[in-house]
Amino acid sequence: MKKLRTAAEEEVGKNIAHIFSNCPDQLEIKIQNFPKYARRQYLKRFLSMYEIFKLILPVKGSIVECGIYQGFSLMSWAKLSTILEPENLTRRIYGFDTFQGFPSISDKDQNRLAVHKKGDLDGGSYEELQQLITEYDRDRFLGHINKVQLVKGDVLQTIPQFISENRHLLVSLLFIDLDLFEPTKAAIENFLPRMPKGAIIAFDDLDNPLWPGETLALLETVGLKNLELRRLEWDPYIGFGILG
Protein backbone atom coordinates (compact mmCIF):
# COMPACT_ATOMS: atom_id res chain seq x y z
CA MET A 1 0.00 0.00 0.00
CA LYS A 2 1.32 3.44 -0.96
CA LYS A 3 2.08 5.66 2.02
CA LEU A 4 -0.32 8.57 2.46
CA ARG A 5 2.13 10.63 4.51
CA THR A 6 5.43 12.06 3.38
CA ALA A 7 8.59 11.38 5.32
CA ALA A 8 8.49 14.97 6.59
CA GLU A 9 4.93 14.54 7.89
CA GLU A 10 5.88 11.35 9.71
CA GLU A 11 8.87 13.12 11.23
CA VAL A 12 6.63 15.91 12.58
CA GLY A 13 4.55 13.35 14.47
CA LYS A 14 7.63 11.74 15.97
CA ASN A 15 9.08 15.11 16.94
CA ILE A 16 5.89 16.19 18.70
CA ALA A 17 5.76 12.87 20.55
CA HIS A 18 9.36 13.43 21.67
CA ILE A 19 8.57 16.96 22.88
CA PHE A 20 5.51 15.65 24.74
CA SER A 21 7.53 12.90 26.43
CA ASN A 22 10.29 15.30 27.49
CA CYS A 23 8.00 17.96 28.90
CA PRO A 24 8.51 17.96 32.71
CA ASP A 25 4.87 18.79 33.46
CA GLN A 26 2.64 16.18 35.04
CA LEU A 27 0.74 14.08 32.52
CA GLU A 28 -2.62 15.55 33.56
CA ILE A 29 -1.28 19.07 32.91
CA LYS A 30 -0.05 18.04 29.47
CA ILE A 31 -3.45 16.56 28.62
CA GLN A 32 -5.16 19.79 29.72
CA ASN A 33 -2.95 21.61 27.22
CA PHE A 34 -3.78 19.20 24.41
CA PRO A 35 -3.86 21.85 21.59
CA LYS A 36 -0.10 22.25 22.12
CA TYR A 37 0.48 18.68 21.04
CA ALA A 38 -2.49 17.54 18.95
CA ARG A 39 -1.88 17.90 15.23
CA ARG A 40 -4.26 20.05 13.22
CA GLN A 41 -5.76 16.97 11.50
CA TYR A 42 -7.16 15.72 14.80
CA LEU A 43 -8.34 19.12 15.97
CA LYS A 44 -10.15 19.44 12.64
CA ARG A 45 -11.81 16.11 13.21
CA PHE A 46 -13.06 17.17 16.63
CA LEU A 47 -14.42 20.38 15.12
CA SER A 48 -16.29 18.23 12.59
CA MET A 49 -17.85 16.25 15.43
CA TYR A 50 -18.89 19.52 17.05
CA GLU A 51 -20.53 20.93 13.92
CA ILE A 52 -22.43 17.72 13.23
CA PHE A 53 -23.55 17.45 16.84
CA LYS A 54 -25.00 20.97 16.74
CA LEU A 55 -27.21 19.91 13.83
CA ILE A 56 -28.85 17.12 15.86
CA LEU A 57 -29.44 19.11 19.04
CA PRO A 58 -33.16 19.64 18.22
CA VAL A 59 -33.62 16.09 16.91
CA LYS A 60 -34.98 13.35 19.16
CA GLY A 61 -32.98 10.16 19.37
CA SER A 62 -29.71 8.59 20.44
CA ILE A 63 -26.34 8.52 18.71
CA VAL A 64 -25.14 5.29 17.15
CA GLU A 65 -21.53 4.92 16.07
CA CYS A 66 -20.53 1.83 14.12
CA GLY A 67 -16.79 1.28 14.00
CA ILE A 68 -15.12 2.58 17.16
CA TYR A 69 -11.43 1.74 16.70
CA GLN A 70 -9.75 3.63 19.56
CA GLY A 71 -12.71 5.75 20.59
CA PHE A 72 -11.92 9.26 19.33
CA SER A 73 -15.35 9.91 17.81
CA LEU A 74 -17.31 7.93 20.39
CA MET A 75 -15.96 9.91 23.33
CA SER A 76 -16.26 13.14 21.36
CA TRP A 77 -20.02 12.56 20.99
CA ALA A 78 -20.26 11.71 24.68
CA LYS A 79 -18.45 14.82 25.88
CA LEU A 80 -20.24 17.10 23.44
CA SER A 81 -23.56 15.82 24.76
CA THR A 82 -22.46 16.55 28.31
CA ILE A 83 -21.33 20.06 27.35
CA LEU A 84 -24.16 21.11 25.03
CA GLU A 85 -27.16 19.30 26.53
CA PRO A 86 -26.29 18.20 30.08
CA GLU A 87 -29.91 17.42 31.00
CA ASN A 88 -30.73 15.34 27.91
CA LEU A 89 -30.71 12.05 29.76
CA THR A 90 -32.47 10.10 26.98
CA ARG A 91 -29.79 10.82 24.36
CA ARG A 92 -27.47 7.88 24.71
CA ILE A 93 -24.37 7.01 22.74
CA TYR A 94 -24.07 3.43 21.52
CA GLY A 95 -20.80 2.17 20.08
CA PHE A 96 -20.66 -0.98 17.94
CA ASP A 97 -17.40 -2.74 17.15
CA THR A 98 -15.86 -6.19 17.23
CA PHE A 99 -12.92 -4.68 19.16
CA GLN A 100 -10.93 -7.44 17.44
CA GLY A 101 -10.53 -6.00 13.95
CA PHE A 102 -12.36 -6.99 10.78
CA PRO A 103 -14.26 -10.28 11.13
CA SER A 104 -14.18 -10.89 7.36
CA ILE A 105 -13.53 -9.16 4.04
CA SER A 106 -15.81 -9.37 0.99
CA ASP A 107 -14.89 -9.04 -2.68
CA LYS A 108 -16.51 -5.59 -2.71
CA ASP A 109 -13.88 -4.34 -0.27
CA GLN A 110 -10.86 -5.25 -2.37
CA ASN A 111 -9.03 -2.64 -4.42
CA ARG A 112 -5.72 -2.02 -6.12
CA LEU A 113 -4.40 0.39 -3.51
CA ALA A 114 -4.53 -1.77 -0.40
CA VAL A 115 -5.02 -5.37 0.67
CA HIS A 116 -7.39 -5.68 3.61
CA LYS A 117 -7.23 -8.75 5.84
CA LYS A 118 -9.26 -10.35 8.58
CA GLY A 119 -8.22 -8.85 11.92
CA ASP A 120 -7.04 -5.53 10.49
CA LEU A 121 -7.69 -2.34 12.51
CA ASP A 122 -7.92 -4.01 15.89
CA GLY A 123 -7.80 -0.97 18.16
CA GLY A 124 -7.58 -3.08 21.31
CA SER A 125 -9.54 -0.36 23.08
CA TYR A 126 -12.48 -2.14 24.75
CA GLU A 127 -11.14 -2.35 28.32
CA GLU A 128 -9.61 1.12 28.21
CA LEU A 129 -12.86 2.65 26.92
CA GLN A 130 -14.85 0.95 29.67
CA GLN A 131 -12.54 2.54 32.23
CA LEU A 132 -12.78 5.94 30.56
CA ILE A 133 -16.58 5.73 30.45
CA THR A 134 -16.59 5.10 34.20
CA GLU A 135 -14.52 8.25 34.80
CA TYR A 136 -16.64 10.18 32.29
CA ASP A 137 -19.76 9.32 34.31
CA ARG A 138 -18.09 10.53 37.52
CA ASP A 139 -17.33 13.88 35.89
CA ARG A 140 -20.77 14.90 34.53
CA PHE A 141 -24.26 15.94 35.53
CA LEU A 142 -26.68 13.00 35.90
CA GLY A 143 -23.70 10.66 35.91
CA HIS A 144 -25.72 7.99 37.71
CA ILE A 145 -27.75 7.45 34.51
CA ASN A 146 -25.91 5.45 31.85
CA LYS A 147 -24.92 7.50 28.80
CA VAL A 148 -22.42 5.46 26.79
CA GLN A 149 -22.73 1.77 25.99
CA LEU A 150 -20.29 -0.40 24.06
CA VAL A 151 -21.74 -3.25 22.03
CA LYS A 152 -19.02 -5.80 21.32
CA GLY A 153 -19.16 -8.30 18.45
CA ASP A 154 -19.83 -8.69 14.74
CA VAL A 155 -22.41 -6.04 13.82
CA LEU A 156 -24.12 -8.48 11.46
CA GLN A 157 -25.33 -10.20 14.64
CA THR A 158 -25.16 -7.52 17.32
CA ILE A 159 -27.15 -4.79 15.56
CA PRO A 160 -30.32 -6.84 14.90
CA GLN A 161 -30.13 -8.27 18.41
CA PHE A 162 -29.67 -4.83 19.95
CA ILE A 163 -32.68 -3.40 18.13
CA SER A 164 -34.78 -6.40 19.15
CA GLU A 165 -33.84 -5.81 22.79
CA ASN A 166 -34.32 -2.01 22.62
CA ARG A 167 -37.64 -1.54 20.88
CA HIS A 168 -37.83 2.08 22.05
CA LEU A 169 -34.72 3.08 20.08
CA LEU A 170 -34.73 6.22 17.94
CA VAL A 171 -31.54 7.43 16.24
CA SER A 172 -30.71 11.09 15.69
CA LEU A 173 -27.20 10.43 14.37
CA LEU A 174 -25.81 7.32 12.71
CA PHE A 175 -22.05 7.65 12.28
CA ILE A 176 -20.55 4.85 10.21
CA ASP A 177 -16.82 4.13 10.17
CA LEU A 178 -16.94 0.41 9.47
CA ASP A 179 -14.89 0.70 6.25
CA LEU A 180 -16.34 -2.50 4.78
CA PHE A 181 -19.35 -3.30 2.60
CA GLU A 182 -21.32 -5.92 4.53
CA PRO A 183 -21.28 -4.33 8.00
CA THR A 184 -21.98 -0.87 6.55
CA LYS A 185 -24.97 -2.19 4.62
CA ALA A 186 -26.28 -3.95 7.74
CA ALA A 187 -25.96 -0.79 9.81
CA ILE A 188 -27.87 1.30 7.28
CA GLU A 189 -30.63 -1.24 6.73
CA ASN A 190 -31.23 -1.79 10.43
CA PHE A 191 -30.93 1.73 11.82
CA LEU A 192 -32.38 3.84 9.02
CA PRO A 193 -36.02 2.92 9.84
CA ARG A 194 -35.34 4.26 13.36
CA MET A 195 -34.24 7.70 12.14
CA PRO A 196 -36.73 10.62 12.03
CA LYS A 197 -36.68 13.54 9.61
CA GLY A 198 -33.82 15.83 10.52
CA ALA A 199 -31.62 12.97 11.70
CA ILE A 200 -28.13 12.67 10.24
CA ILE A 201 -26.39 9.73 8.64
CA ALA A 202 -22.64 10.30 8.39
CA PHE A 203 -19.76 8.33 6.91
CA ASP A 204 -16.02 8.48 7.40
CA ASP A 205 -14.86 6.84 4.18
CA LEU A 206 -17.22 7.64 1.32
CA ASP A 207 -15.57 8.20 -2.05
CA ASN A 208 -12.36 6.77 -0.64
CA PRO A 209 -10.52 4.44 -3.05
CA LEU A 210 -8.98 2.58 -0.11
CA TRP A 211 -12.43 1.61 1.19
CA PRO A 212 -14.86 1.12 -1.72
CA GLY A 213 -17.22 -1.02 0.35
CA GLU A 214 -18.63 1.93 2.27
CA THR A 215 -19.70 3.74 -0.89
CA LEU A 216 -21.10 0.56 -2.44
CA ALA A 217 -23.18 -0.10 0.66
CA LEU A 218 -24.68 3.39 0.47
CA LEU A 219 -25.47 2.94 -3.22
CA GLU A 220 -27.25 -0.37 -2.56
CA THR A 221 -29.34 0.97 0.33
CA VAL A 222 -30.23 4.67 0.52
CA GLY A 223 -28.95 5.60 -2.93
CA LEU A 224 -27.41 8.93 -3.86
CA LYS A 225 -30.59 10.48 -5.25
CA ASN A 226 -32.29 10.13 -1.88
CA LEU A 227 -29.55 11.81 0.14
CA GLU A 228 -27.99 15.23 -0.22
CA LEU A 229 -24.42 14.52 0.80
CA ARG A 230 -22.55 17.36 2.43
CA ARG A 231 -19.08 17.99 3.77
CA LEU A 232 -17.37 20.49 6.02
CA GLU A 233 -14.90 22.84 4.38
CA TRP A 234 -11.93 21.69 6.43
CA ASP A 235 -12.62 17.94 6.52
CA PRO A 236 -11.79 15.83 3.43
CA TYR A 237 -13.20 12.60 4.85
CA ILE A 238 -16.53 12.91 6.66
CA GLY A 239 -19.63 13.07 4.47
CA PHE A 240 -23.11 13.42 5.92
CA GLY A 241 -26.72 13.85 4.92
CA ILE A 242 -29.75 15.20 6.75
CA LEU A 243 -32.80 12.99 6.32
CA GLY A 244 -35.86 14.78 4.95
C-alpha positions as CSV (number, residue, x, y, z in Angstrom):
1,M,0.0,0.0,0.0
2,K,1.3,3.4,-1.0
3,K,2.1,5.7,2.0
4,L,-0.3,8.6,2.5
5,R,2.1,10.6,4.5
6,T,5.4,12.1,3.4
7,A,8.6,11.4,5.3
8,A,8.5,15.0,6.6
9,E,4.9,14.5,7.9
10,E,5.9,11.3,9.7
11,E,8.9,13.1,11.2
12,V,6.6,15.9,12.6
13,G,4.5,13.3,14.5
14,K,7.6,11.7,16.0
15,N,9.1,15.1,16.9
16,I,5.9,16.2,18.7
17,A,5.8,12.9,20.6
18,H,9.4,13.4,21.7
19,I,8.6,17.0,22.9
20,F,5.5,15.6,24.7
21,S,7.5,12.9,26.4
22,N,10.3,15.3,27.5
23,C,8.0,18.0,28.9
24,P,8.5,18.0,32.7
25,D,4.9,18.8,33.5
26,Q,2.6,16.2,35.0
27,L,0.7,14.1,32.5
28,E,-2.6,15.5,33.6
29,I,-1.3,19.1,32.9
30,K,-0.1,18.0,29.5
31,I,-3.4,16.6,28.6
32,Q,-5.2,19.8,29.7
33,N,-3.0,21.6,27.2
34,F,-3.8,19.2,24.4
35,P,-3.9,21.8,21.6
36,K,-0.1,22.3,22.1
37,Y,0.5,18.7,21.0
38,A,-2.5,17.5,18.9
39,R,-1.9,17.9,15.2
40,R,-4.3,20.1,13.2
41,Q,-5.8,17.0,11.5
42,Y,-7.2,15.7,14.8
43,L,-8.3,19.1,16.0
44,K,-10.2,19.4,12.6
45,R,-11.8,16.1,13.2
46,F,-13.1,17.2,16.6
47,L,-14.4,20.4,15.1
48,S,-16.3,18.2,12.6
49,M,-17.8,16.3,15.4
50,Y,-18.9,19.5,17.1
51,E,-20.5,20.9,13.9
52,I,-22.4,17.7,13.2
53,F,-23.5,17.5,16.8
54,K,-25.0,21.0,16.7
55,L,-27.2,19.9,13.8
56,I,-28.8,17.1,15.9
57,L,-29.4,19.1,19.0
58,P,-33.2,19.6,18.2
59,V,-33.6,16.1,16.9
60,K,-35.0,13.4,19.2
61,G,-33.0,10.2,19.4
62,S,-29.7,8.6,20.4
63,I,-26.3,8.5,18.7
64,V,-25.1,5.3,17.2
65,E,-21.5,4.9,16.1
66,C,-20.5,1.8,14.1
67,G,-16.8,1.3,14.0
68,I,-15.1,2.6,17.2
69,Y,-11.4,1.7,16.7
70,Q,-9.7,3.6,19.6
71,G,-12.7,5.7,20.6
72,F,-11.9,9.3,19.3
73,S,-15.3,9.9,17.8
74,L,-17.3,7.9,20.4
75,M,-16.0,9.9,23.3
76,S,-16.3,13.1,21.4
77,W,-20.0,12.6,21.0
78,A,-20.3,11.7,24.7
79,K,-18.4,14.8,25.9
80,L,-20.2,17.1,23.4
81,S,-23.6,15.8,24.8
82,T,-22.5,16.6,28.3
83,I,-21.3,20.1,27.3
84,L,-24.2,21.1,25.0
85,E,-27.2,19.3,26.5
86,P,-26.3,18.2,30.1
87,E,-29.9,17.4,31.0
88,N,-30.7,15.3,27.9
89,L,-30.7,12.0,29.8
90,T,-32.5,10.1,27.0
91,R,-29.8,10.8,24.4
92,R,-27.5,7.9,24.7
93,I,-24.4,7.0,22.7
94,Y,-24.1,3.4,21.5
95,G,-20.8,2.2,20.1
96,F,-20.7,-1.0,17.9
97,D,-17.4,-2.7,17.2
98,T,-15.9,-6.2,17.2
99,F,-12.9,-4.7,19.2
100,Q,-10.9,-7.4,17.4
101,G,-10.5,-6.0,13.9
102,F,-12.4,-7.0,10.8
103,P,-14.3,-10.3,11.1
104,S,-14.2,-10.9,7.4
105,I,-13.5,-9.2,4.0
106,S,-15.8,-9.4,1.0
107,D,-14.9,-9.0,-2.7
108,K,-16.5,-5.6,-2.7
109,D,-13.9,-4.3,-0.3
110,Q,-10.9,-5.3,-2.4
111,N,-9.0,-2.6,-4.4
112,R,-5.7,-2.0,-6.1
113,L,-4.4,0.4,-3.5
114,A,-4.5,-1.8,-0.4
115,V,-5.0,-5.4,0.7
116,H,-7.4,-5.7,3.6
117,K,-7.2,-8.8,5.8
118,K,-9.3,-10.3,8.6
119,G,-8.2,-8.9,11.9
120,D,-7.0,-5.5,10.5
121,L,-7.7,-2.3,12.5
122,D,-7.9,-4.0,15.9
123,G,-7.8,-1.0,18.2
124,G,-7.6,-3.1,21.3
125,S,-9.5,-0.4,23.1
126,Y,-12.5,-2.1,24.8
127,E,-11.1,-2.4,28.3
128,E,-9.6,1.1,28.2
129,L,-12.9,2.6,26.9
130,Q,-14.9,1.0,29.7
131,Q,-12.5,2.5,32.2
132,L,-12.8,5.9,30.6
133,I,-16.6,5.7,30.4
134,T,-16.6,5.1,34.2
135,E,-14.5,8.3,34.8
136,Y,-16.6,10.2,32.3
137,D,-19.8,9.3,34.3
138,R,-18.1,10.5,37.5
139,D,-17.3,13.9,35.9
140,R,-20.8,14.9,34.5
141,F,-24.3,15.9,35.5
142,L,-26.7,13.0,35.9
143,G,-23.7,10.7,35.9
144,H,-25.7,8.0,37.7
145,I,-27.7,7.5,34.5
146,N,-25.9,5.5,31.8
147,K,-24.9,7.5,28.8
148,V,-22.4,5.5,26.8
149,Q,-22.7,1.8,26.0
150,L,-20.3,-0.4,24.1
151,V,-21.7,-3.3,22.0
152,K,-19.0,-5.8,21.3
153,G,-19.2,-8.3,18.5
154,D,-19.8,-8.7,14.7
155,V,-22.4,-6.0,13.8
156,L,-24.1,-8.5,11.5
157,Q,-25.3,-10.2,14.6
158,T,-25.2,-7.5,17.3
159,I,-27.1,-4.8,15.6
160,P,-30.3,-6.8,14.9
161,Q,-30.1,-8.3,18.4
162,F,-29.7,-4.8,19.9
163,I,-32.7,-3.4,18.1
164,S,-34.8,-6.4,19.1
165,E,-33.8,-5.8,22.8
166,N,-34.3,-2.0,22.6
167,R,-37.6,-1.5,20.9
168,H,-37.8,2.1,22.0
169,L,-34.7,3.1,20.1
170,L,-34.7,6.2,17.9
171,V,-31.5,7.4,16.2
172,S,-30.7,11.1,15.7
173,L,-27.2,10.4,14.4
174,L,-25.8,7.3,12.7
175,F,-22.1,7.7,12.3
176,I,-20.5,4.9,10.2
177,D,-16.8,4.1,10.2
178,L,-16.9,0.4,9.5
179,D,-14.9,0.7,6.3
180,L,-16.3,-2.5,4.8
181,F,-19.4,-3.3,2.6
182,E,-21.3,-5.9,4.5
183,P,-21.3,-4.3,8.0
184,T,-22.0,-0.9,6.6
185,K,-25.0,-2.2,4.6
186,A,-26.3,-4.0,7.7
187,A,-26.0,-0.8,9.8
188,I,-27.9,1.3,7.3
189,E,-30.6,-1.2,6.7
190,N,-31.2,-1.8,10.4
191,F,-30.9,1.7,11.8
192,L,-32.4,3.8,9.0
193,P,-36.0,2.9,9.8
194,R,-35.3,4.3,13.4
195,M,-34.2,7.7,12.1
196,P,-36.7,10.6,12.0
197,K,-36.7,13.5,9.6
198,G,-33.8,15.8,10.5
199,A,-31.6,13.0,11.7
200,I,-28.1,12.7,10.2
201,I,-26.4,9.7,8.6
202,A,-22.6,10.3,8.4
203,F,-19.8,8.3,6.9
204,D,-16.0,8.5,7.4
205,D,-14.9,6.8,4.2
206,L,-17.2,7.6,1.3
207,D,-15.6,8.2,-2.1
208,N,-12.4,6.8,-0.6
209,P,-10.5,4.4,-3.0
210,L,-9.0,2.6,-0.1
211,W,-12.4,1.6,1.2
212,P,-14.9,1.1,-1.7
213,G,-17.2,-1.0,0.3
214,E,-18.6,1.9,2.3
215,T,-19.7,3.7,-0.9
216,L,-21.1,0.6,-2.4
217,A,-23.2,-0.1,0.7
218,L,-24.7,3.4,0.5
219,L,-25.5,2.9,-3.2
220,E,-27.3,-0.4,-2.6
221,T,-29.3,1.0,0.3
222,V,-30.2,4.7,0.5
223,G,-29.0,5.6,-2.9
224,L,-27.4,8.9,-3.9
225,K,-30.6,10.5,-5.3
226,N,-32.3,10.1,-1.9
227,L,-29.5,11.8,0.1
228,E,-28.0,15.2,-0.2
229,L,-24.4,14.5,0.8
230,R,-22.5,17.4,2.4
231,R,-19.1,18.0,3.8
232,L,-17.4,20.5,6.0
233,E,-14.9,22.8,4.4
234,W,-11.9,21.7,6.4
235,D,-12.6,17.9,6.5
236,P,-11.8,15.8,3.4
237,Y,-13.2,12.6,4.8
238,I,-16.5,12.9,6.7
239,G,-19.6,13.1,4.5
240,F,-23.1,13.4,5.9
241,G,-26.7,13.8,4.9
242,I,-29.8,15.2,6.7
243,L,-32.8,13.0,6.3
244,G,-35.9,14.8,5.0
